Amino acid sequence: QVQLVESGGGLVQPGGSLRLSCAASGSFFSIITMGWYRQPPGNQRDLVAQISPGGSTNYADSVKGRFTISRDNAKNTVYLQMNNLKPEDTAVYYCNSPTTDGLRWGQGTQVTVSS
């Protein structure tokens, strides 16, 4: 069973930064698009950033210019560098693939932006 394990969340003040990591098991990782999603309290889970196997990226307008997604295929890991964080970025963050079905969701990592 493929596993996705997110880490790196925490409590940060507005304007601060965090770097999230997602470690994936399995040999498929390098050939699929990966993405970061977030689910604020009481809201649906939305895709905020994605990266293709070759490194092409796309971002939601709400995070463009502040978040950077990257991947290390040798380590089966995808990252999300989050800068200039805002209170509205508070959410549980998950990784998964927006183009490949069947990857079980991990537990996510909580990001709280508050003074």
C-alpha positions as CSV (number, residue, x, y, z in Angstrom):
1,Q,0.0,0.0,0.0
2,V,1.4,3.4,-1.0
3,Q,1.8,5.7,2.0
4,L,2.1,9.5,2.1
5,V,3.5,11.1,5.2
6,E,3.4,14.8,5.7
7,S,5.5,16.8,8.2
8,G,6.8,20.2,8.9
9,G,3.6,22.0,10.1
10,G,3.4,24.2,13.2
11,L,2.4,27.5,14.7
12,V,3.8,30.6,13.0
13,Q,3.2,34.3,13.2
14,P,1.9,36.2,10.2
15,G,4.7,36.9,7.8
16,G,6.6,33.9,8.8
17,S,7.7,30.8,6.9
18,L,7.4,27.1,7.0
19,R,8.6,24.2,4.9
20,L,6.4,21.2,4.5
21,S,7.6,17.7,3.4
22,C,5.8,14.7,2.1
23,A,7.5,11.4,1.9
24,A,6.0,8.8,-0.4
25,S,6.6,5.1,-0.5
26,G,6.7,3.2,-3.7
27,S,8.6,3.3,-7.0
28,F,5.9,5.3,-8.9
29,F,6.8,8.6,-7.4
30,S,9.1,10.0,-10.0
31,I,6.6,9.5,-12.9
32,I,3.5,11.1,-11.5
33,T,2.3,14.7,-10.8
34,M,2.2,15.5,-7.1
35,G,0.3,18.2,-5.3
36,W,-0.3,19.9,-2.0
37,Y,-3.8,20.4,-0.8
38,R,-5.2,22.2,2.2
39,Q,-8.4,22.0,4.2
40,P,-9.2,24.9,6.5
41,P,-11.6,24.2,9.4
42,G,-15.1,23.6,8.2
43,N,-14.1,23.8,4.6
44,Q,-13.4,21.5,1.7
45,R,-9.9,20.3,0.7
46,D,-8.5,22.3,-2.2
47,L,-5.4,21.9,-4.4
48,V,-3.0,24.8,-3.8
49,A,0.1,23.7,-5.8
50,Q,1.2,20.9,-8.1
51,I,4.4,19.8,-9.8
52,S,4.9,17.5,-12.8
53,P,7.5,14.7,-13.0
54,G,9.6,17.1,-15.0
55,G,9.2,20.0,-12.6
56,S,6.6,22.2,-14.1
57,T,4.5,23.9,-11.5
58,N,1.1,25.5,-11.0
59,Y,-0.4,27.4,-8.1
60,A,-3.7,28.6,-6.8
61,D,-4.0,32.3,-7.1
62,S,-4.3,32.6,-3.3
63,V,-0.7,31.3,-2.8
64,K,1.0,32.4,-6.0
65,G,4.2,34.3,-5.3
66,R,4.3,33.1,-1.7
67,F,4.5,29.3,-1.9
68,T,6.9,27.2,-3.9
69,I,6.5,23.5,-4.6
70,S,9.5,21.3,-5.4
71,R,10.4,17.6,-5.5
72,D,13.3,15.3,-5.0
73,N,12.6,12.2,-7.0
74,A,15.7,10.4,-5.5
75,K,14.2,10.8,-2.1
76,N,10.5,10.3,-3.1
77,T,9.7,13.6,-1.4
78,V,7.8,16.7,-2.4
79,Y,8.2,20.0,-0.5
80,L,6.1,23.1,0.0
81,Q,8.0,26.2,1.0
82,M,5.6,28.7,2.4
83,N,6.6,32.3,2.9
84,N,4.8,35.5,4.0
85,L,2.1,33.3,5.7
86,K,-1.3,34.8,6.4
87,P,-3.9,33.8,8.9
88,E,-6.1,32.5,6.0
89,D,-3.4,30.0,5.3
90,T,-4.4,28.2,8.5
91,A,-5.4,24.6,7.5
92,V,-4.4,21.0,7.5
93,Y,-2.1,20.4,4.6
94,Y,-2.0,17.2,2.6
95,C,0.0,15.8,-0.3
96,N,-1.5,13.6,-3.0
97,S,-1.6,13.3,-6.8
98,P,-4.2,15.4,-8.7
99,T,-3.8,13.2,-11.8
100,T,-3.3,9.6,-10.4
101,D,-6.1,7.9,-8.5
102,G,-5.6,5.4,-5.7
103,L,-3.2,7.1,-3.4
104,R,-4.4,7.0,0.1
105,W,-4.6,10.3,1.9
106,G,-2.1,10.7,4.8
107,Q,-3.0,12.3,8.1
108,G,-1.8,15.7,7.0
109,T,0.1,18.4,8.9
110,Q,-1.5,21.3,10.7
111,V,-0.4,24.8,9.8
112,T,-1.6,27.6,12.1
113,V,-0.8,31.2,11.3
114,S,-1.6,33.4,14.3
115,S,-0.1,36.2,16.4
